[in-house]
Amino acid sequence: MNFQRGRHREELEINLIPMIDVLLVILIFLMITTTYSKFSGLEINLPTADAPQSKEQPNEINVAVTAAGEITVNKAPIGGRDIQSIAAAMKRSVGAGKEPVVIINADAKAAHQSVIDVMQAAQQAGLSHISFATQQAQR
């Protein structure tokens, strides 16, 4: 028995509007939560020099900072770790002639504060030329 003789069956259709709304929400969520990696760096073209090296060695003050925080100036240990005693040791090791270059040899595991203290001590001692010693990576 067919009680629905006069009725036609409606054609099935997929409503795309709710699906588009859901996809837009997912797209917005992904855009907001994605972390964009931005690599910051400076592109530097270093100058080249063809001049021969000068035979005169600059006056150097070698400051070593160990991993334990011990500081030596020209291989002479310093009694205290405060800035004033480091600056006094640097002033004592300044020789005659040009302004010396302070070369900081810091252990890779040395505290940053120890290196900053050495830099502040050099500033207090009136030494403005500071360099850091590095070694080439082992391959």
C-alpha positions in Angstrom: 0.0 0.0 0.0 1.3 3.3 -1.0 -0.3 6.1 1.0 1.9 8.8 -0.5 0.8 8.5 -4.1 0.6 12.2 -5.0 3.8 13.2 -3.3 7.1 13.2 -5.1 10.3 12.3 -3.4 12.5 15.3 -2.7 15.9 15.1 -4.3 18.7 14.7 -1.8 21.3 17.5 -1.7 24.3 18.3 0.4 24.2 21.7 2.1 27.8 23.1 1.7 27.4 26.2 3.7 27.9 24.6 7.2 30.8 22.6 5.8 32.5 25.8 4.5 31.9 27.5 7.9 33.6 24.6 9.7 36.5 24.7 7.3 37.0 28.4 7.7 37.0 28.0 11.5 39.6 25.3 11.3 41.7 27.4 8.9 41.6 30.4 11.2 42.5 28.2 14.2 45.5 26.8 12.3 46.7 30.2 11.2 46.6 31.6 14.7 48.3 28.6 16.4 51.0 28.1 13.8 54.4 29.4 14.9 56.2 31.1 12.1 60.0 30.7 12.4 61.7 34.0 11.9 65.5 33.7 11.8 67.1 36.9 12.9 70.6 37.5 11.8 72.8 40.1 10.3 74.2 39.7 6.9 77.7 41.1 7.2 80.3 41.4 4.4 83.6 41.7 6.2 86.3 43.8 4.6 89.4 42.2 3.4 92.9 43.5 3.9 95.9 42.9 1.7 98.3 44.7 4.0 101.1 42.7 5.6 100.8 42.0 9.3 102.6 44.4 11.5 105.6 42.9 13.2 104.9 44.9 16.4 102.7 42.8 18.7 100.1 44.9 20.5 100.2 45.1 24.3 97.8 42.3 25.5 96.2 41.6 28.8 95.0 38.0 28.9 92.2 37.4 31.4 91.1 33.8 31.9 87.7 32.9 33.5 87.3 29.3 34.6 84.1 27.3 34.8 84.3 27.7 38.6 84.4 31.5 38.3 88.1 31.9 39.1 89.8 34.8 37.3 93.4 35.1 36.4 95.1 38.2 34.7 98.2 37.3 32.7 98.3 33.9 34.4 98.3 35.5 37.9 95.4 34.5 40.1 93.3 37.3 41.6 92.4 37.2 45.3 88.9 38.4 45.0 86.2 38.0 42.4 84.8 41.5 42.7 85.1 44.1 40.0 87.4 46.4 41.9 90.1 43.7 42.4 89.9 42.6 38.8 90.3 46.3 37.6 93.2 46.8 40.0 94.9 43.7 38.6 94.4 44.9 35.0 95.8 48.4 35.9 98.9 46.7 37.3 99.5 44.7 34.2 99.2 47.6 31.8 102.6 48.3 30.3 104.0 51.3 28.6 103.1 52.1 25.0 99.8 51.7 23.2 96.6 51.1 25.0 96.5 47.3 25.6 93.9 44.9 24.2 92.1 42.9 26.9 91.6 39.3 25.6 89.0 37.3 27.6 89.5 33.6 27.6 86.3 32.3 29.1 85.5 28.7 29.7 82.4 27.5 27.8 80.7 26.6 31.1 81.7 29.9 32.8 78.9 32.0 34.2 77.9 34.9 32.1 78.1 37.2 35.1 81.8 36.4 35.5 82.5 37.6 31.9 80.4 40.7 32.4 82.3 41.5 35.6 85.6 41.2 33.6 84.2 43.6 31.0 83.1 46.1 33.7 86.5 45.9 35.3 88.1 46.7 32.0 85.9 49.7 31.7 86.8 50.9 35.2 90.5 50.4 34.4 90.1 52.6 31.3 90.6 49.8 28.8 88.3 50.1 25.9 89.7 47.4 23.5 88.2 44.0 24.4 88.4 40.8 22.5 87.2 37.3 23.1 89.4 34.3 22.4 87.8 31.4 20.6 88.9 28.1 19.3 87.9 26.4 16.1 85.3 23.7 16.3 86.5 20.1 16.2 85.4 18.3 13.1 
